[in-house]
Amino acid sequence: MKKYNFNAGPSILPREVIEQTAAACLDFENSGLSLMTISHRAKNFQPVVDEAEVLFKELLDIPEGYKVLFLGGGASLEFCMIPYNYLEKKAAYLNTGVWATKAMKEAKLFGEVVEVASSADKNFTYIPKNFEIPTDADYLHITSNNTIYGTELRKDIDSPVPLIADMSSDIFSRPIDVSKYALIYGGAQKNLAMAGVTFVIVKEDTLGKVSRQIPTMLDYRTHVKKGSMFNTPPVVPIYSALLNLRYIKAQGGVKAMEKLAEERAKIVYGEIDRNKLFVGTAEEDSRSLMNITFVLKPEYQDLQDEFMAFATSKGMVGVKGHRDVGGFRASCYNAMSIEGCEALVACMKEFESNH
Ligand SMILES: *Cc1c(COP(=O)(O)O)cnc(C)c1O
């Protein structure tokens, strides 16, 4: 049976990216050596990092003055690196869920943290609007897509202070105006590559403004200076990211990804709104195109386990919702096909007609 991978992360990747990564693990570019066993300083590996950076810049139309880094530690290490490198006195955070809260927790170790707005009052089912950004903050931190709650900002806001964004789960799903940001980061395992690499897009002249000493590995300037090669970077994940960037480019870039995301969302949200059994959890104007969260209506709550089993029997993988939201979550990242969304919809329709 064909499986459709709706996992939230690590998550779906294009088949060719997986096959080519696997092939390189056996024999990297006809070198007779596995990609897993070559030196990151090997002559044939530097071009991988270089091309990945070039494709980042090309696909996201990154202006001059920015550097792309490939680091370890996941998005979670960035939660601490950001205040380490940027927080002198006060930082502003938009609280849109678990990941934003975790980011704030780390920042509080370094200085004052102002929560500019929070959607905790309604279990993070919406993105707050019309919040005030303190002009004396060192930066404003936002989470562009809330993987757990299925909400997404999906636009580049104006900020009077340096803007920093966690784009772990929606990077490369739409064009972004990078010039509005001081730093953009994310774990790769949602929409870019296999787990193990963290991407950071950083505006170089925003660094070096804090007075504290920063440990070498946690100082962005170290990695800028050494081109992500200060220590051994995650070689295989970086290669898988490069392959996926090539794939995105061949598909028509982020505009094409955006169009696909809109089509997928229309299909799945359309069914959620039509189907008598289900209801979406996120407010309509905050709905994520990447993580589509829905639950059974109160009168059908007892069908929870039955629908999970039914969906699984139809080849749907990873549609169980996060424990903080319950219900179901269909993560529709770049590599999810329209066919996969149609299969999920067919499954929801059939389940409805059975009840
Ligand atoms: C998954 C996720 C994280 C955590 O990423 P790690 O790479 O596991 O540290 C942070 N932010 C968002 C929005 C995520 O979806």
The ligand as a Tripos MOL2 file, in Angstrom:
@<TRIPOS>MOLECULE
LIG
   15    15     1     0     0
SMALL
NO_CHARGES

@<TRIPOS>ATOM
      1 C1         10.6580   21.5730   15.5180 C.3       1 LIG1
      2 C2         10.7290   23.0010   15.8460 C.ar      1 LIG1
      3 C3         11.7290   23.5210   16.6780 C.ar      1 LIG1
      4 C4         12.7700   22.6510   17.3540 C.3       1 LIG1
      5 O1         13.6920   22.2220   16.4370 O.3       1 LIG1
      6 P1         14.9340   21.3060   16.8530 P.3       1 LIG1
      7 O2         15.7390   21.3320   15.5890 O.co2     1 LIG1
      8 O3         14.3840   19.9620   17.1960 O.co2     1 LIG1
      9 O4         15.6260   21.9310   17.9910 O.co2     1 LIG1
     10 C5         11.7590   24.8840   16.8910 C.ar      1 LIG1
     11 N1         10.8530   25.6950   16.3360 N.ar      1 LIG1
     12 C6          9.8780   25.2270   15.5310 C.ar      1 LIG1
     13 C7          8.9080   26.1820   14.9200 C.3       1 LIG1
     14 C8          9.7790   23.8770   15.2590 C.ar      1 LIG1
     15 O5          8.8050   23.4110   14.4590 O.3       1 LIG1
@<TRIPOS>BOND
     1     1     2 1
     2     2     3 ar
     3     2    14 ar
     4     3     4 1
     5     3    10 ar
     6     4     5 1
     7     5     6 1
     8     6     7 2
     9     6     8 1
    10     6     9 1
    11    10    11 ar
    12    11    12 ar
    13    12    13 1
    14    12    14 ar
    15    14    15 1
@<TRIPOS>SUBSTRUCTURE
     1 LIG1         1 GROUP 0 **** ****
